[in-house]
Amino acid sequence: MQSQPLASGSGILRILRPLAGMPVHILALWTLGAGVVVWTLYTLIISYHWFHYSHGSRTAMPAVALHLVVSLLLALYAFSTAFGL
């Protein structure tokens, strides 16, 4: 065991060391891209389950539409600030 918990060779600092020279805007775009991938998978999975297992599709259709509209607005806001628009 190390005597100093945050010594230069310890856990998370060793993992983040390759990112040290990378510009912040590149890291932000990669983070936003990962968020888009997670959001897409979530949307596909939840939409499938709502349509497949919901017997009241009158509820599922507006819920999926609302999810898509709100998510699109949030994504547009996030990407517009990321690109400085």
C-alpha atoms as one frame of an Amber mdcrd trajectory, in Angstrom:
protein
   0.000   0.000   0.000   1.263   3.473  -0.812   1.860   5.994   1.928   0.342
   8.819  -0.155  -3.110   8.066  -1.623  -2.789  10.494  -4.566   0.756   9.685
  -5.582   1.492  10.019  -9.287   1.328   6.276  -9.905  -2.052   5.690  -8.291
  -5.351   4.596  -9.896  -7.394   7.339 -11.527  -4.427   9.606 -12.198  -2.740
   6.829 -14.157  -5.906   6.303 -16.203  -6.275  10.022 -17.004  -2.587  10.613
 -17.814  -2.973   9.998 -21.607  -5.584  12.782 -21.721  -3.237  15.371 -20.185
  -2.175  17.021 -23.447  -5.552  16.870 -25.185  -7.430  20.168 -25.706 -10.527
  20.663 -23.575 -12.868  21.190 -26.544 -11.907  17.776 -27.945 -12.702  16.148
 -24.608 -16.020  18.007 -24.492 -16.980  16.844 -27.984 -16.075  13.236 -27.138
 -18.191  13.509 -23.988 -21.137  14.925 -25.943 -20.700  12.200 -28.557 -20.764
   9.518 -25.872 -23.906  11.128 -24.469 -25.568  10.995 -27.885 -24.719   7.295
 -28.211 -26.133   6.527 -24.744 -29.240   8.631 -25.473 -29.818   6.832 -28.799
 -29.538   3.399 -27.204 -31.829   4.455 -24.357 -34.403   5.861 -26.778 -34.415
   2.755 -28.940 -34.708   0.386 -25.984 -37.377   2.347 -24.130 -39.418   2.897
 -27.291 -39.308  -0.811 -28.103 -40.441  -1.725 -24.597 -43.199   0.876 -24.535
 -44.633  -0.237 -27.866 -44.111  -3.939 -27.308 -45.275  -4.306 -23.718 -47.730
  -1.418 -23.397 -51.322  -2.363 -24.011 -52.407   1.270 -24.028 -50.510   2.625
 -27.017 -52.436   5.884 -26.658 -50.054   6.637 -23.794 -46.878   5.308 -25.411
 -47.006   7.363 -28.608 -47.250  10.814 -26.940 -44.657   9.819 -24.331 -42.128
   8.796 -26.988 -42.883  11.922 -29.020 -42.436  14.133 -25.953 -39.173  12.361
 -25.114 -37.860  12.946 -28.641 -38.842  16.640 -28.712 -37.396  17.439 -25.284
 -34.237  15.466 -26.008 -33.802  17.166 -29.373 -34.118  20.604 -27.768 -31.600
  19.697 -25.066 -29.183  18.276 -27.650 -29.471  21.390 -29.829 -28.773  23.565
 -26.811 -25.783  21.443 -25.760 -24.222  21.326 -29.219 -24.832  25.018 -29.917
 -22.884  25.991 -26.801 -20.189  23.429 -27.584 -19.591  24.936 -31.024 -19.859
  28.522 -29.772 -22.975  29.394 -31.767
